Amino acid sequence: MRQLALLGLVFAALFFVPFVVTSEAWQNTILMTLYAALLGQAWNILGGYGGQFSFGHAAFFGTGAYTVAVLQVQLGVNPWVGLLAGGLMAVAVAAFIGFTTFRYGLRGSYFALVTLAFAEVLRILANTVPFTGAGVGILIPLDQSAANLQFASKASYYWLVWAIALAAFLTVWWIGHSRFGARLMAVRDNEDAARALGVDPFAVKMRAIMLSGLFSGLAGVFYAQYFLYLDPAIAYGPAISVESLLVPIVGGMGTLFGPLLGAVALHGVSEASRALIGDLPGISLVLYGTILILMVLFAPRGLAGLVRRLSARRNSRETTNV
Amino acid sequence: MPDLAIIVPSVLNGLTTGALYALVALGLTLIYGVLHIINFAHGALLMVGLYAVYFLHSSFGIDPYVSLLIVPPGMFALGYALQRGIIGRASHGRDENILLVTLGLSIVIENLALFVFRSDTRSVDTPYSFEVVEILGAFLPLPKVVAFAGALITAALLWLLMSRTDLGRAIRALAKERKGAKLVGIDVDHVFAMSFGLGIACLGVAACLLLPSYYVTPQVGHGFVLIAFTIVVLGGMGSFVGALVGGLIIGVVEALGGLFLGESLGQIGIFLIFILVLVFRPTGLLGHKV
């Protein structure tokens, strides 16, 4: 309950950010941070709580993004409907990938590689078939109105991503406190022991990948509506997959606030690097890669684990002092 | 239905491309078979090798084939240092951590290259770059035929090394039984680093044989990573012959895919094979049942 209260407090505070921060540039930075937290939280459901390391979350993200874009541009479907459809299509893709991989007990590194391959297949398809605009990409015509899920103000976009992120964080809080979550973590920690205790690992992992896919897909829908342009490299490229896993790994996998911590830390670092050394091609990614290596080497439990370890050390020091 | 006059050259061309893929995959096979490391940085390290060959040629006028004496040893040293300094320390007993660290390495290496070299495409012009050889009515670029032979020789050398030398025996012992190998006095960290170094040295060989007919950009490794993994999986993890055969199969699949489905869709066959093999036969076509 304390966690839920803290979550409520954090998101309530986040809600009022656009009233306090009025600079468009800063609003954009905070928006992109929250969006990264959403992407990371989506990955965290499957990777952090389920222990299934996907290297291909772009498959879900891109499907959500392309669904809303194609529906609007080719068929004139309202993007609010597209939002729903994008989420559902991403769930369908997740179910398909989950079914083919979990059915045959693919785990660990094999699962990582297969998810990457699925994302590549989708990227090649999007690069080829005409209704996605192929390699040229797809441009969503500018038509700013709330009914059209396009906003003139950054603040409105911010509240959209805020709402989706809130749903994702609440879902993860529920995972941490439900029977389903307990089963998921049991499968992560020891799949064979979990099965012996009567847990059906396949069913549990299927649910996790579908939930994970849902929020990745919604993040994709948001991306499409915010930037109004997509191409196969953006939607299905490895950059999204990497960002999805980097955020919770830096922040702390399998924790509720880990992705938020990770997103703030990563965006903080990239903003700081931009301020210090300017906007040079590749440098921010060099930093990201270095952070990833350092985290795995020295803090495999992420920032959340680091915080916990430090506070544990202080507590033990206090008790020894007494 | 295109007739044989189109299919045969296409298949032969695919075989030579496949040999290049096999060269890249040989190192990956060694690394996977022994250390059980899924080396995500394989493509990025290939790119490093390609730039090394390129600079030896553009700065000192050294022919790519002469670079075979310089680049593979250099790559070996790089691989040895990476394994001892970073990758070996990162595992904390979990495969996923190695996956993440090598992913991080590939991001760092690639983007440093992007920063230093920009995304310009560079290639090496040699007198023989555009020479062709006629085989069975197909005109094949000479460098690709050389690379084909080079892949066979490299695989044979690796096989000799693994079966006839003390290092090879130590590597095989480690691959089979880590604890036992340690008990009989094998320096585990050293042998691991030697294997990783050898795997990366194979990339050096591949780079020297590739560049006369290929190009280098900071992202050039991307195209090779998943293909190399496909070959390793297809060939049965850890089997050199498997990697060679797998590479040739993939080369032909890609060539025929391009012929029948068109350039952009052609590669999809590779990934579909990858997914199918991983899902239905993770031990590979030639691998043993685990």
Interface residues (C-beta under 8 A of the other chain):
Chain A: F53 F55 T100 T101 R103 Y104 L106 G108 S109 Y110 A112 L113 V114 L116 A117 F118 E120 V121 I124 L125 N127 T128 A134 G135 P238 V242 L245 I249 L280 P281 G282 I283 L285 V286 Y288 G289 T290 I291 L292 I293 V296 L297 P300
Chain B: I38 I86 R89 A90 H92 R94 D95 E96 N97 L99 L100 V101 L103 G104 L105 S106 I107 V108 E110 N111 L112 A113 L114 F115 R118 S119 P218 H222 L226 F229 T230 V233 G262 S264 L265 Q267 I268 F271 L272 F274 I275 L278 V279 F280 P282
